[in-house]
C-alpha cells in the first residue's frame, strides 16, 4: 500500500499565494470588463443618435415634386422621423424617455463660434437628467440670410430650396458601473449633428 503524500508547508504557501494573485488579477479584469461594458453602450447609443440625426435632416430636406413644396420641413415631421429612428434603441417613452425638441427663436450656438451650428455645444445644451435626449433643429434660408430654431408649419412652396437643415442631437449618457462613475460622474454627453441641403425645383 502506497503512502499518501503529506502537504508540505511550501505547497500550502504556494496555494495561498496563487489565491491572492488570482484575487488581485480578477479585480483588474472585472474593472476592465465594467469599463468595456460602458464603452460599448456609449458606442451603441452614439451610432443610434447619428442615424437619427441623419434621418431627421434627410426627411426634412425632402422635396415633394407633386405639390412642389417641402412638405416635411417642419418641427413635427422632423421630430417624428427622429423618434421613429430612435425607438429601436429603446427611446420609446417606456424603456427610455422620448427625444425632446428644444425650441427657440434662434439656432443652437456652438462654443467655438463657428457659423454652421456644429459641435462643440455648450453644457447648457445637454439634458440635466441622464438618458435624456435633446434635439435642436436649425433651418437656414438659402444664402444663409436667416436662421431659425423652429418651424411650426412647412413652407407651401420651394422658397427654401438650397437652404440648409441641421439636426443636432445631444444625449446625457448614463454610466452604469460604479468605478467608471467615480472617474467621469453619472453621465457623459454624447452629441452628433447632420446637415442636409434642402431640395427643390426652381
FENQUIWO-V85645 format. One record per backbone hydrogen bond with DSSP energy under -1.0 kcal/mol. NH is the residue of the N-H (numbers start at 1). CO is the residue of the C=O. If there is no record, write none. Layout:
nh=NH co=CO
nh=NH co=CO
This chain:
nh=12 co=8
nh=13 co=9
nh=14 co=10
nh=15 co=11
nh=16 co=12
nh=17 co=13
nh=18 co=14
nh=19 co=15
nh=20 co=16
nh=21 co=17
nh=22 co=18
nh=23 co=19
nh=24 co=20
nh=25 co=21
nh=26 co=22
nh=27 co=23
nh=28 co=24
nh=29 co=25
nh=30 co=26
nh=31 co=27
nh=32 co=28
nh=33 co=29
nh=34 co=30
nh=35 co=31
nh=36 co=32
nh=37 co=33
nh=38 co=34
nh=39 co=35
nh=40 co=36
nh=41 co=37
nh=42 co=38
nh=43 co=39
nh=44 co=40
nh=45 co=41
nh=46 co=42
nh=47 co=43
nh=48 co=44
nh=49 co=45
nh=50 co=46
nh=51 co=47
nh=52 co=48
nh=53 co=49
nh=54 co=50
nh=55 co=51
nh=56 co=52
nh=57 co=53
nh=58 co=54
nh=59 co=55
nh=60 co=56
nh=61 co=57
nh=64 co=69
nh=68 co=64
nh=69 co=64
nh=71 co=69
nh=73 co=70
nh=74 co=72
nh=75 co=151
nh=78 co=74
nh=79 co=75
nh=80 co=76
nh=81 co=77
nh=82 co=78
nh=83 co=79
nh=84 co=80
nh=85 co=81
nh=86 co=82
nh=87 co=83
nh=89 co=86
nh=90 co=87
nh=91 co=86
nh=92 co=90
nh=93 co=96
nh=96 co=90
nh=100 co=133
nh=102 co=135
nh=111 co=120
nh=125 co=122
nh=126 co=123
nh=131 co=172
nh=132 co=129
nh=134 co=170
nh=135 co=100
nh=136 co=168
nh=138 co=166
nh=139 co=148
nh=140 co=164
nh=141 co=146
nh=144 co=141
nh=148 co=139
nh=161 co=158
nh=162 co=198
nh=163 co=160
nh=164 co=140
nh=165 co=196
nh=166 co=138
nh=167 co=194
nh=168 co=136
nh=169 co=192
nh=170 co=134
nh=171 co=190
nh=172 co=132
nh=173 co=188
nh=175 co=186
nh=181 co=177
nh=182 co=178
nh=184 co=180
nh=185 co=181
nh=188 co=173
nh=190 co=171
nh=192 co=169
nh=194 co=167
nh=196 co=165
nh=198 co=163
nh=199 co=61
